[in-house]
Amino acid sequence: MTTLEFDGIPFDPVTALAGESRERVDGVPARRTDPGSAGTQTSSLSPYSDGAPAGGAVEDPALSGTRSGEPRTDGAAARAAGPLAEIRSGVVAAHRAALSAQLVMQRAVWQRALRRSGGMPEADAAADPRFGGLARHGVDPETTNEPAGIPAGRTAAESAFKPLARTDRTHLDRAALLRLTEGDLSGVFGPAHRRSGIEAAARAAGSTSLALTEVTAIELYGGSGNGSVTARFDGDPRAAAMQTAEVFALYLGMPLVLSGSSLVTECAGTVAGVTSGTITLTVTALDLVPRPHVTGAARVAGAEGALDVTVTVVERPGGGVGPGEVSEGSLLNEFHMAHLARGDQAIAMGPEFAEYTGVRATRLPTGGLLLVDRVLGFDGRRGNLDSASYTTEYDSPADSWYYGDTANESMPHFVYMETSLQAALLMGYYAGPTLTQPGATLSLRNLGGTATVLRQMDLRDKTIRQSSRLLSTTVLPGSSLQTFDYTLSVDGEPFYTGETMFGYFSDEALANQTGLDAGRPAPTWLAQHPDAPVRTIDVAARRADPLAPLCARRTLALIDQVEVVDGGGRYEAGYLHSLREIDPADWYFARHFHLDPVIPGSLGVESVIHAIQEWMLDAGFAGTIGDPVFRIPADRTFTWRYRGQFLPTDGTVELEVHIKEIHRGPRGVTVVADGSLWKPGLRIYELIDLAVELVERKER
């Protein structure tokens, strides 16, 4: 039996309705599609008013699962009252989370975000020619110490294109080029350029005679940050320009997302008076939407003029590009993920989802926050919302931006959360809960969950396999709830597991936000103790020192200072407080989500972790450790609840941390804490038993 707990109510999504056929909530039947459910139920509950009915903060006993005059039902009482009472308590409590987002304000924010990003967030990669777009992320390029064409051991910009296959080969002789004209990608670039179920048909120089004699350098992040190719040629410079772009597209593995695909290349411009020499392609744009493509400008050394070239990967004539149509080995791949994030939803999910293209709807994040790559298997079917299991994958390259920006030894905590939650929501959406309410505009929000690191490991250059299960779907007017569990593994060894709940909510459901406290005032501990002695940790000043160790930087610079009350807080072990202004131009709004910008909840969790890390360093815990590193402790279950969202217009993010436990061991220190986050006047995130470990680095 899988039991989730939300708002203190144990909730078994699989069997909670077994034996119950019909019940009324708030006087209106509620429809539910759960295994074992024998009836159809509906509800008129306001989905996002935690502890309060729509339109007010006064708690209705009928909504809280209690009778008039009785206390709120706790987990034990709910179980004693029977399965239906338990499920009703859990679902209703989760369903009342407050997400106040006025539609008119949202639309203004979307329009402003689109104007700021030029309508295409991925264009950020060229925003700063030296640093692959870091300036667009609020980062001073002068302090990054990262030259164009990031060298080995450095990390890519968050906006950088993620190759579909990796290779160490950056020099190609004539023989290797001839093999590329025959479509032998894996023979030239290595086994990563071969995928099961993908027919390798794309080849270089398919429409021209091979003019290149040698490729002397391929730089993944060269030129303006999107990549570059330098080659020698003998013959037509237009053919040479086209072939350098084709080589780069093949180097990136672009044909691997469309089986049997070919390259279509276009060239404009002139270079006169040369028939041989050195040609350099500077890539100006690359993307998977609407089809995989590379665009660049080619110049011949010593010659005037330039050639603008675009190479596009196109499907085989008459071939489909929807789910299950591009490969025999997977249902969805990186091509579909890009379309689900910001492209054609009919391509990503199937023709039933065409109405969601170009409008606010459920989407994956974009850019460097897109953390799921492929769906290998799905044992459910469209329209069956009862249950399903599925397997997805995410490749985590060693040069991923988050490895360079985190204070952790390896992957930061928010990536664990995001990659697992994205895998869950992806196939929950694919099952079709929104299709039960045609014409409705529904926004996806995570409501909470629990997660545990089973074992610590370095995830650089690993493929993470996510095994997830859809446990239940509850459909209510204007909204739906889905519960999942998941396990992440590498090479067959599980390392992370958890359970979560997502909700799909209409504009009406999003219009009443009362947070975690039913709209009642919930001041911070510091506000309730104005005379507490406070000292300040200047995080921004420490971050300004490029040599400062164990410091989150650039895109993960989420806090600037931490106020500390030694011995304060709920547990009298220490209290932390931080307040940060929201800039509507903050990088993550363009990523999360397209047309529906909100701060990722996982980055809220990450900001609390950063406050704890800075306090641990300030407290001197690293002083007795020779080579200290931050890690996520194993075997400690962490719980989170979200009952609201941070919009670009919300002004501030405020957080507090109550230090709960400090454990000292032979290799270092582990701190366990509880935390909360506020938007102005409303507490919307709660974190329980969040743990941070500062220990001696292990020899690998």
C-alpha positions in Angstrom: 0.0 0.0 0.0 1.3 3.5 -0.9 0.3 6.1 1.6 0.9 9.8 1.0 0.5 12.4 3.7 -0.8 15.9 2.9 -1.7 18.5 5.5 -1.1 15.9 8.2 -3.7 13.6 6.7 -2.5 10.1 5.6 -3.9 9.5 2.1 -3.8 6.0 0.4 -4.6 6.9 -3.2 -4.9 3.3 -4.4 -7.4 1.7 -2.0 -9.0 4.7 -0.2 -12.2 4.4 -2.1 -12.5 0.6 -2.2 -16.0 -0.4 -1.2 -17.4 3.1 -1.4 -19.5 3.9 -4.4 -20.9 7.4 -3.8 -20.5 10.3 -1.4 -21.3 14.0 -1.5 -18.9 16.7 -0.6 -20.3 20.2 0.1 -23.6 19.1 -1.3 -22.3 18.3 -4.8 -21.3 14.9 -6.1 -17.5 14.5 -6.8 -16.3 12.4 -9.7 -13.2 10.3 -9.1 -11.3 7.7 -11.2 -9.4 5.6 -8.7 -8.7 1.9 -8.8 -11.4 0.3 -6.7 -13.8 3.2 -7.0 -17.3 2.0 -7.8 -19.0 5.2 -8.4 -18.8 8.7 -10.0 -18.3 11.6 -7.7 -17.9 15.4 -8.2 -17.3 18.3 -6.0 -17.7 22.1 -6.1 -14.7 22.6 -3.8 -12.6 25.7 -4.4 -9.3 23.9 -5.3 -6.9 26.4 -3.8 -8.2 27.7 -0.5 -6.3 25.6 2.1 -8.6 25.5 5.1 -11.2 27.9 3.7 -14.0 27.7 1.1 -13.9 29.9 -2.0 -14.3 33.6 -1.2 -13.3 33.6 2.4 -10.9 32.4 5.2 -13.6 31.0 7.5 -13.2 27.3 7.7 -16.2 25.1 6.7 -16.5 22.0 8.7 -17.9 20.1 5.8 -14.8 20.9 3.8 -12.4 20.0 6.6 -13.8 16.5 7.1 -15.2 17.3 10.6 -18.7 17.9 11.9 -19.7 21.2 13.4 -18.1 21.6 16.8 -15.5 18.9 16.3 -11.8 19.5 16.0 -10.1 19.1 12.6 -9.7 15.5 11.7 -6.2 14.2 12.2 -4.7 11.2 10.4 -5.7 8.6 13.0 -9.3 9.9 13.2 -9.5 10.0 9.4 -8.5 6.4 9.2 -10.8 5.4 12.0 -13.7 7.1 10.2 -13.3 4.9 7.1 -11.6 5.0 3.8 -13.8 7.6 2.3 -13.2 10.0 5.2 -9.5 9.5 4.8 -9.4 10.1 1.1 -11.8 13.1 1.4 -9.6 14.7 4.1 -6.4 14.2 2.1 -7.8 15.2 -1.3 -9.8 18.2 0.0 -6.9 19.4 2.1 -4.5 19.2 -0.9 -7.1 20.6 -3.2 -7.5 23.7 -1.2 -4.0 25.0 -1.8 -4.0 28.8 -2.5 -2.6 29.9 -5.8 -3.9 33.5 -6.2 -3.1 34.5 -9.8 -5.5 37.1 -11.2 -5.9 36.3 -14.9 -5.5 39.9 -16.2 -2.3 40.3 -14.2 -1.0 37.0 -15.5 -1.6 38.0 -19.1 0.3 41.2 -18.6 3.2 39.3 -17.1 3.3 36.8 -19.9 3.3 39.6 -22.5 6.1 41.4 -20.7 8.1 38.2 -20.3 7.7 37.4 -24.0 8.8 40.9 -25.0 11.9 40.6 -22.7 12.8 37.2 -24.2 12.0 38.1 -27.8 9.4 35.4 -27.8 12.0 32.7 -27.8 13.7 32.0 -24.5 16.4 29.8 -26.1 17.7 32.9 -27.9 19.3 33.8 -24.6 22.3 31.8 -25.6 23.6 34.6 -27.8 22.6 37.5 -25.5 26.2 38.0 -24.4 28.7 36.9 -27.1 31.4 36.2 -24.6 29.5 34.1 -22.0 26.6 32.3 -23.7 23.9 34.5 -22.3 25.0 34.9 -18.7 24.3 38.6 -18.8 20.6 37.9 -19.5 20.6 35.9 -16.3 21.6 38.8 -14.1 25.2 37.6 -14.0 28.2 39.9 -14.5 30.2 38.3 -17.3 33.3 40.1 -16.0 33.3 38.0 -12.9 32.5 34.6 -14.4 36.0 33.7 -15.5 34.4 31.7 -18.3 35.7 32.3 -21.8 33.8 31.6 -25.0 34.1 28.0 -25.9 34.1 26.8 -22.3 37.2 24.6 -21.9 37.3 21.1 -20.4 36.4 21.1 -16.7 34.1 24.2 -17.0 30.4 24.2 -17.3 28.0 25.5 -20.0 25.6 28.4 -19.6 22.1 27.6 -18.5 20.8 28.6 -21.9 23.3 26.4 -23.8 21.9 23.8 -26.2 22.2 20.3 -24.8 23.8 17.9 -27.3 21.8 14.8 -28.1 25.0 12.8 -28.1 28.5 13.4 -26.8 31.9 12.8 -28.3 35.5 13.7 -27.7 36.3 13.8 -31.4 36.7 17.4 -32.6 39.1 16.8 -35.5 38.0 15.0 -38.7 40.3 13.9 -41.5 39.2 13.3 -45.1 38.5 9.6 -44.4 36.2 10.5 -41.5 34.4 13.1 -43.6 33.8 10.4 -46.3 32.3 8.2 -43.7 29.9 10.9 -42.7 28.8 11.2 -46.4 27.8 7.5 -46.0 25.8 8.1 -42.8 28.3 6.4 -40.4 27.7 8.7 -37.4 28.7 6.2 -34.8 31.8 5.1 -36.7 33.0 8.6 -36.7 31.8 10.1 -33.4 31.4 7.0 -31.3 28.7 4.7 -29.9 26.7 7.5 -28.3 25.7 8.5 -31.8 23.8 5.2 -32.3 20.4 4.7 -30.7 18.3 1.6 -30.6 15.3 1.9 -32.9 16.8 4.8 -34.9 17.7 4.3 -38.5 20.8 6.3 -39.3 20.0 7.8 -42.7 21.3 11.4 -42.4 24.5 12.1 -44.1 26.8 15.0 -44.9 27.1 16.4 -48.5 24.0 14.7 -49.5 23.2 17.3 -52.2 26.7 18.5 -53.1 30.1 17.1 -53.8 32.3 16.9 -50.7 34.3 20.1 -50.6 35.8 19.7 -47.1 39.2 18.1 -46.9 39.6 18.4 -43.1 37.8 19.7 -40.0 40.4 21.1 -37.8 38.3 22.1 -34.8 34.8 21.6 -33.5 34.0 23.7 -30.5 30.7 22.9 -28.7 30.4 26.4 -27.1 32.7 28.3 -29.5 32.1 31.4 -31.4 29.3 33.4 -29.8 28.6 30.6 -27.4 26.5 28.3 -29.6 29.4 26.5 -31.3 31.8 26.8 -34.1 33.5 24.7 -36.8 36.8 25.4 -38.6 37.6 23.4 -41.7 39.8 23.3 -44.8 38.1 23.0 -48.2 38.9 22.7 -51.9 36.1 23.6 -54.2 32.9 25.6 -54.0 32.9 27.7 -50.8 29.1 27.5 -50.7 29.3 23.7 -50.5 32.0 24.0 -47.9 29.8 26.3 -45.7 26.8 24.0 -46.0 28.9 21.0 -45.1 30.5 22.6 -42.0 26.9 23.2 -40.7 26.0 19.6 -41.5 29.0 18.3 -39.7 28.0 20.3 -36.6 24.4 19.0 -36.7 25.7 15.5 -36.9 28.3 16.2 -34.2 25.4 17.2 -31.9 23.5 14.1 -32.7 20.4 15.9 -34.1 19.3 13.1 -36.4 19.0 10.8 -33.4 15.5 12.1 -32.6 13.9 11.3 -36.0 14.5 7.8 -37.3 15.3 7.7 -41.0 15.7 11.5 -41.2 17.8 13.5 -43.7 19.5 16.9 -43.8 18.1 19.8 -45.8 20.6 22.6 -46.1 20.1 26.2 -47.4 22.8 28.8 -48.1 22.6 32.5 -48.9 25.2 35.1 -49.6 28.4 35.1 -51.7 32.1 34.7 -51.2 33.9 35.6 -54.4 37.3 34.8 -55.8 38.2 31.7 -53.7 38.1 28.0 -54.4 40.1 26.7 -51.4 41.3 27.8 -48.0 40.0 27.8 -44.4 36.3 28.3 -43.6 34.9 29.0 -40.1 31.2 28.6 -39.2 30.0 30.5 -36.2 26.7 29.1 -35.1 24.1 31.7 -34.3 21.1 29.6 -33.5 20.2 26.0 -32.9 17.0 24.3 -31.6 14.8 21.3 -31.8 11.6 23.3 -32.6 10.0 23.2 -35.1 12.5 20.7 -36.4 16.1 20.2 -35.3 18.2 22.8 -37.0 21.5 24.7 -36.9 21.9 28.2 -38.3 25.2 30.0 -38.7 27.4 32.4 -40.6 30.4 31.1 -42.5 33.5 33.1 -43.5 36.5 32.2 -45.6 39.9 33.4 -44.3 41.2 36.3 -46.4 38.0 36.6 -48.4 35.3 39.2 -48.3 31.6 38.4 -47.7 29.8 35.8 -45.6 27.5 32.9 -46.2 24.4 32.4 -44.1 23.6 28.7 -43.8 20.8 26.6 -42.2 20.7 22.9 -41.9 17.4 21.2 -40.8 16.8 17.6 -39.9 13.6 16.5 -41.5 11.6 13.3 -41.1 11.4 10.7 -43.8 8.8 11.4 -46.5 5.4 10.4 -45.2 6.7 9.7 -41.8 5.0 10.8 -38.6 6.6 12.8 -35.8 4.2 12.2 -32.9 4.4 9.9 -29.9 5.8 6.5 -30.9 6.3 7.6 -34.5 9.9 8.7 -34.6 11.6 5.6 -33.0 10.9 2.0 -32.3 12.8 2.2 -29.0 10.9 5.1 -27.2 7.5 6.7 -27.0 8.9 10.2 -26.6 12.3 11.8 -26.9 14.1 15.1 -26.7 12.3 16.4 -29.7 8.9 15.8 -28.1 10.1 17.4 -24.8 11.1 20.6 -26.6 7.7 20.8 -28.2 5.9 20.1 -25.0 7.9 22.9 -23.3 7.2 25.6 -25.9 6.1 24.2 -29.3 3.4 22.1 -30.9 1.6 20.0 -28.3 0.0 17.8 -31.0 3.6 16.7 -31.9 4.5 16.3 -28.3 1.5 14.5 -26.9 -0.7 13.6 -29.9 -3.5 15.3 -32.0 -5.9 15.4 -29.0 -3.7 18.1 -27.5 -3.6 20.4 -30.5 -5.9 22.9 -28.8 -3.2 23.6 -26.2 -0.6 24.8 -28.7 0.1 28.6 -28.3 -2.0 29.1 -25.2 -1.4 28.7 -21.5 -1.5 25.0 -20.7 0.5 22.3 -19.0 4.1 22.3 -20.1 7.5 21.2 -19.1 10.1 23.9 -18.3 12.4 25.1 -21.0 16.1 25.7 -21.4 18.4 24.4 -18.6 15.3 23.6 -16.4 14.1 20.9 -18.8 15.3 17.8 -16.9 13.7 14.9 -18.6 14.8 13.5 -22.0 13.0 10.3 -23.1 10.1 8.1 -22.3 11.1 4.5 -22.9 7.9 2.7 -21.9 4.3 3.4 -20.8 2.0 0.6 -19.8 -1.1 2.8 -19.6 -3.4 4.2 -22.3 -4.9 7.5 -23.1 -8.0 8.1 -21.1 -7.3 5.5 -18.4 -6.7 7.7 -15.4 -6.7 5.0 -12.8 -3.1 3.9 -12.9 -0.1 3.6 -15.1 3.6 2.9 -14.8 6.3 4.2 -17.1 10.1 4.6 -17.4 11.9 7.8 -18.4 15.5 8.9 -18.7 17.5 12.1 -18.2 21.1 12.5 -19.2 23.1 14.7 -16.8 26.3 15.9 -18.6 29.3 16.8 -16.5 29.3 20.3 -18.0 25.7 21.0 -17.1 25.3 24.5 -15.7 24.0 23.5 -12.3 27.2 21.6 -11.5 29.2 24.8 -12.0 26.7 27.0 -10.1 26.0 24.8 -7.0 27.8 24.8 -3.7 27.2 21.0 -3.5 29.9 18.5 -4.4 27.6 17.0 -7.1 24.1 17.6 -8.2 22.1 20.3 -6.3 19.0 19.3 -4.4 16.6 21.1 -6.8 17.7 19.0 -9.8 16.8 15.8 -7.8 13.4 17.3 -7.3 12.8 18.7 -10.7 13.9 15.6 -12.7 11.7 13.3 -10.7 8.7 15.6 -10.7 8.9 16.4 -14.4 9.0 12.7 -15.2 5.9 12.2 -13.1 3.9 15.1 -14.5 4.9 14.3 -18.0 3.1 10.9 -18.3 0.3 12.0 -15.9 -0.5 14.7 -18.5 -0.1 12.2 -21.3 -2.8 10.0 -19.8 -5.2 12.9 -20.5 -6.8 14.4 -17.3 -7.2 17.8 -19.0 -9.0 16.2 -22.0 -11.9 15.5 -19.6 -12.6 19.2 -19.6 -12.4 20.4 -23.2 -12.0 24.2 -23.7 -10.9 24.8 -20.1 -7.6 26.6 -19.4 -5.8 24.6 -16.8 -2.5 25.4 -15.1 -0.4 22.7 -13.5 1.0 23.0 -10.0 2.8 20.7 -7.6 1.1 20.4 -4.2 3.7 18.6 -2.2 5.3 15.3 -1.4 8.1 13.4 0.3 11.5 12.3 -1.0 14.5 10.4 0.3 18.1 10.0 -1.0 18.8 6.3 -0.8 22.5 6.6 -1.4 25.0 9.3 -2.4 26.6 9.3 -5.8 28.2 11.6 -8.3 25.7 11.9 -11.1 28.0 13.7 -13.6 27.8 12.1 -17.0 25.2 9.6 -15.8 21.9 8.7 -17.4 19.3 8.8 -14.7 16.4 6.4 -15.2 13.1 7.4 -13.6 10.6 4.6 -12.8 7.3 6.3 -12.0 3.7 5.2 -11.3 0.5 7.1 -11.6 -1.5 6.0 -8.6 -4.7 7.9 -8.9 -6.6 10.7 -10.6 -9.4 12.8 -9.0 -11.4 14.9 -11.5 -13.4 17.8 -10.0 -15.1 20.7 -11.8 -12.4 23.0 -13.1 -9.5 20.9 -11.7 -7.9 17.5 -11.4 -5.6 15.9 -8.9 -3.0 13.2 -9.6 -0.8 11.2 -7.2 2.5 9.5 -8.1 5.4 7.6 -6.7 8.8 7.4 -8.3 12.3 5.9 -8.0 15.5 7.2 -9.7 18.3 4.9 -10.5 21.7 4.8 -12.3 22.9 1.5 -13.8 20.2 -0.4 -12.1 20.9 1.0 -8.6 18.2 3.1 -7.0 19.4 6.3 -5.3 16.3 8.5 -4.8 12.6 7.8 -4.2 9.5 9.8 -3.4 5.8 10.4 -3.7 4.0 13.5 -4.9 0.7 15.1 -5.9 0.0 17.5 -8.8 -3.1 19.5 -9.5 -4.5 21.0 -12.7 -6.4 24.2 -11.9 -8.7 26.5 -13.8 -8.5 30.3 -13.8 -11.4 30.4 -11.3 -9.6 27.9 -9.1 -6.5 30.0 -9.1 -8.3 33.2 -8.2 -8.6 32.5 -4.5 -5.3 32.1 -2.8 -5.3 31.7 1.0 -2.0 29.9 1.5 -1.1 27.4 4.1 -2.9 29.2 6.9 -6.4 29.6 5.4 -5.8 33.3 4.8 -5.1 34.0 8.4 -2.1 36.1 9.4 1.0 33.9 9.8 3.9 36.2 10.7 7.5 35.0 10.7 9.1 34.0 14.0 11.3 37.1 13.7 8.3 39.3 13.3 6.9 37.8 16.5 10.2 38.3 18.3 11.2 41.9 17.3 13.6 42.2 20.2 15.6 39.1 19.3 19.3 39.8 18.8 20.0 39.6 15.0 23.3 39.4 13.2 23.7 39.3 9.4 25.7 37.0 7.1 26.5 39.0 3.9 26.1 36.2 1.3 26.5 38.6 -1.7 29.8 39.9 -0.4 31.1 36.3 0.0 29.9 35.4 -3.5 31.7 38.4 -4.9 35.0 36.8 -4.0 35.8 34.4 -6.8 37.9 32.3 -4.5 35.3 31.9 -1.8 34.7 28.1 -1.4 31.3 26.3 -1.2 29.4 29.1 -2.6 26.4 29.0 -5.0 26.9 31.4 -7.9 25.4 32.8 -11.1 22.0 31.3 -11.9 21.9 29.7 -8.4 22.6 33.0 -6.5 19.2 32.8 -4.8 19.8 34.8 -1.6 22.0 37.8 -0.8 22.0 37.8 3.0 20.9 35.8 6.0 19.7 37.2 9.3 20.6 34.9 12.2 19.3 34.6 15.7 21.6 32.3 17.6 19.7 29.9 19.8 16.4 31.3 18.4 13.6 29.7 16.5 11.0 27.1 17.2 13.5 24.6 18.5 15.9 27.1 20.2 18.8 25.7 18.1 19.1 28.7 15.7 16.9 30.8 13.5 17.6 32.1 9.9 15.7 34.7 7.9 16.2 36.1 4.4 14.3 38.5 2.2 14.9 39.0 -1.5 13.3 41.2 -4.1 11.8 39.5 -7.1 12.9 40.9 -10.5 10.4 40.1 -13.3 13.4 39.6 -15.5 14.8 36.8 -13.3 16.0 34.0 -15.6 13.7 31.3 -14.4 10.4 33.1 -15.3 11.2 32.6 -19.0 11.9 28.9 -18.3 9.1 27.9 -15.9 6.7 27.9 -17.7 6.2 29.1 -21.3 3.2 31.6 -21.1 2.7 30.8 -17.3 5.7 32.3 -15.5 6.2 31.2 -11.8 9.3 30.6 -9.7 9.9 26.8 -9.6 9.0 25.5 -6.1 12.2 23.5 -6.2 14.2 26.7 -6.3 12.4 27.9 -3.2 13.6 24.7 -1.5 17.1 25.4 -2.9 17.1 28.9 -1.4 16.4 27.5 2.0 19.2 25.0 1.6 21.5 27.9 0.7 20.6 29.8 3.9 21.4 26.6 5.9 24.7 26.2 4.1 25.8 29.8 4.7 24.9 29.5 8.4 26.9 26.2 8.7 30.0 27.9 7.2 29.5 31.0 9.3 29.1 28.8 12.4 32.6 27.3 11.7 31.5 23.7 11.0 34.0 23.5 8.1 36.9 24.5 10.4 37.8 21.0 11.5 37.2 19.4 8.1 40.2 19.2 5.8 38.4 19.2 2.5 34.8 20.0 3.2 31.9 19.4 0.7 28.2 19.9 0.9 26.0 16.9 0.2 22.4 15.8 0.5 22.3 13.2 3.4 21.1 9.7 2.7 18.2 8.0 4.5 16.6 11.2 5.7 13.0 11.8 4.4 12.1 15.4 3.4 8.6 16.6 3.1 7.3 19.7 1.3 3.9 21.4 0.9 3.1 24.1 -1.7 -0.1 26.2 -1.3 0.7 29.1 -3.6 3.0 30.4 -6.3 5.5 33.2 -6.7 4.6 35.4 -9.7 7.0 38.0 -11.4 4.8 40.7 -9.9 4.8 39.5 -6.3 7.6 41.8 -5.1 9.5 39.7 -2.6 10.4 36.1 -1.5 10.8 35.8 2.3 12.0 32.7 4.0 12.7 31.5 7.5 14.5 28.4 8.8 14.2 26.8 12.2 17.3 24.7 13.0 16.0 21.5 14.4 18.9 19.1 14.9 22.7 19.2 14.6 24.5 15.9 14.3 28.2 15.7 14.5 30.0 12.6 13.3 33.5 11.4 12.5 33.5 12.9 9.0 31.4 16.1 9.5 28.1 17.7 10.5 24.5 17.2 9.4 21.9 19.9 10.1 18.2 19.2 9.9 15.7 22.1 9.7 12.1 23.1 9.0 11.4 26.1 6.9 8.7 28.3 5.3 8.5 30.8 2.4 6.2 33.8 2.1 5.0 36.0 -0.7 3.8 39.3 0.7 1.3 38.6 3.4 0.9 34.9 2.7 2.9 31.8 3.8 2.8 29.4 0.8 5.6 26.8 1.2 6.4 24.6 4.1 9.4 22.3 4.4 9.9 19.6 7.0 13.1 17.8 7.9 15.2 19.4 5.2 18.8 18.1 5.8 22.2 19.4 4.7 25.5 17.6 5.2 29.0 19.1 5.4 31.6 16.4 5.4 35.1 15.4 4.3 35.4 14.8 0.6 35.7 11.1 -0.2 38.4 9.8 -2.4 37.0 8.5 -5.7 
